[in-house]
Amino acid sequence: MRHRLTITSLGHEGDGVAEDGGAKVFVPFALPGEVVEADVAGERGHLVKILERSPDRTEPPCRHFGTCGGCTLQHLAEAPYRAFKRDLVQRAFEQRGIAVEVEPLLAIGPHSRRRAVFTVEKEGDTTRLGFNRRESHDLLAIEECPLLVPAIETRLGRLSQLAGLVIGRGKRARMTVTATDTGLDVAIDGAATPGRALYDILGRHVAEGWLARLTVEGTEVATSRQPELRLGDTVLYPAAGGFLQATAASEQALADLVDAGIGKAGPRSAPVVDLFAGIGTFSLRLARRFPVLAVEGDAALLKALDRSMRFSKGIRTITMRRRDLFLNPMAPPELKPFKAVVFDPPRAGAKAQSEMLAKSTVQRIVGVSCNAATLARDARILIDGGYRLTRVTPVDQFLWSSHVEVVAAFEKG
Ligand SMILES: C[S@@+](CC[C@H](N)C(=O)[O-])C[C@H]1O[C@@H](n2cnc3c(N)ncnc32)[C@H](O)[C@@H]1O
């Protein structure tokens, strides 16, 4: 049914929210203050026409905006966009009864996303590369993406050709592309492994220089140079298809906030523990000042960190432990020797580990998370265990989406 609606706010996924006959209706791409015509079904409204336009509405920078499932907020001007994202975090903490003044959003610009997960599919001899269409599993082939670093965006055609060599007709696969200092690191999963005959052709792509490594179904098919990311005297080695903070600028912002939250190192500082350490994004930087224990569940990521440790200069010892921190969190007696803890869990958060940390005597804790709701839940657990929340900083790691990265610092004693 077509309704005339007045949008009063933005919901947590960035949709415009209106009251309609006492019920809430969510209208994607509508902004607060706008009067719109929308086709309403249940609590969803499909925007048909803007009758009164918000002064905060701006021209989306990408031609695929609205049809691509990736971005939801390119139509909102910068200042209200930043306020919306900060407020998402503020509300998440308030919902847990935590009074804190969340800092302004740290902005991360466009053309900075260095890791992207594409869908690739092959129909007959035609291969297409892109993202899922909005609210659909259908592929939208993309020609541009202003999120991506130029090293990836300018090679969308080459990447699509490469996928065409690897995947079979009628097949669909996932292609993870990471821009590193030595070239693109590409992992293709979910497609048939290429036959031996294709390896020569793939090798030619590698020889062109832009492709550092190609991994298919977990098997390294071709490598011209080890993919690496230099950080001064230290070096990070991404694991094929594995986790990496989405942009270099946000990674640095998170690392700086972690450093600030951990505090100064004395001449004989106690060690620091990095929980959910991944490839050592924080461990390697912390090891410039402290001995570090890095704990992580994925063996491939620890292997990459081990390599980093061996090829980095001027760092203290990093001890590595593989451990499932959901099932087997570090307990208070184990945490006793440490000056500080960093935890950076997946979206589900670190409930079991936070319950242990709450009972510990560790002086400083820094939580990093891509999910404000689970971080706020874990913060509540720490606060109930006697910690003070000293700082909450949102970082716009996921530009134009409704996701936001958050760093929270805690102290005890
Ligand atoms: C958000 S990533 C952070 C990685 C790292 N801190 C970084 O900045 O690159 C979360 C990490 O938690 C790890 N992880 C997920 N579930 C885990 C579990 N149950 N126990 C231990 N580690 C886990 C993942 O493998 C991943 O490396």
The ligand as a MOL file (V3000), in Angstrom:
LIG
                    3D

  0  0  0     0  0            999 V3000
M  V30 BEGIN CTAB
M  V30 COUNTS 27 29 0 0 0
M  V30 BEGIN ATOM
M  V30 1 C 38.4960 -9.2260 14.6170 0
M  V30 2 S 39.7400 -10.4030 14.3440 0 CHG=1
M  V30 3 C 41.1020 -9.5910 15.1130 0
M  V30 4 C 42.4570 -10.0680 14.7510 0
M  V30 5 C 43.6400 -9.1930 15.1600 0
M  V30 6 N 43.4900 -8.6170 16.4680 0
M  V30 7 C 43.8890 -8.1160 14.1270 0
M  V30 8 O 43.7060 -6.9280 14.4370 0
M  V30 9 O 44.2840 -8.4470 12.9960 0 CHG=-1
M  V30 10 C 39.2480 -11.6530 15.4700 0
M  V30 11 C 40.2080 -12.8020 15.6160 0
M  V30 12 O 39.6650 -13.7240 16.5580 0
M  V30 13 C 39.9780 -15.0490 16.1360 0
M  V30 14 N 39.0080 -15.9440 16.7950 0
M  V30 15 C 37.7150 -16.1460 16.4410 0
M  V30 16 N 37.1280 -16.9950 17.3120 0
M  V30 17 C 38.0870 -17.3400 18.2220 0
M  V30 18 C 38.0830 -18.1840 19.3670 0
M  V30 19 N 36.9700 -18.8390 19.7370 0
M  V30 20 N 39.2250 -18.3000 20.0830 0
M  V30 21 C 40.3320 -17.6310 19.7070 0
M  V30 22 N 40.3990 -16.8160 18.6280 0
M  V30 23 C 39.2880 -16.6800 17.8930 0
M  V30 24 C 39.8920 -14.9820 14.6320 0
M  V30 25 O 40.6290 -16.0200 14.0200 0
M  V30 26 C 40.4700 -13.5890 14.3520 0
M  V30 27 O 41.8570 -13.6520 14.1410 0
M  V30 END ATOM
M  V30 BEGIN BOND
M  V30 1 1 1 2
M  V30 2 1 2 3
M  V30 3 1 2 10
M  V30 4 1 3 4
M  V30 5 1 4 5
M  V30 6 1 5 6
M  V30 7 1 5 7
M  V30 8 2 7 8
M  V30 9 1 7 9
M  V30 10 1 10 11
M  V30 11 1 11 12
M  V30 12 1 11 26
M  V30 13 1 12 13
M  V30 14 1 13 14
M  V30 15 1 13 24
M  V30 16 1 14 15
M  V30 17 1 14 23
M  V30 18 2 15 16
M  V30 19 1 16 17
M  V30 20 1 17 18
M  V30 21 2 17 23
M  V30 22 1 18 19
M  V30 23 2 18 20
M  V30 24 1 20 21
M  V30 25 2 21 22
M  V30 26 1 22 23
M  V30 27 1 24 25
M  V30 28 1 24 26
M  V30 29 1 26 27
M  V30 END BOND
M  V30 END CTAB
M  END
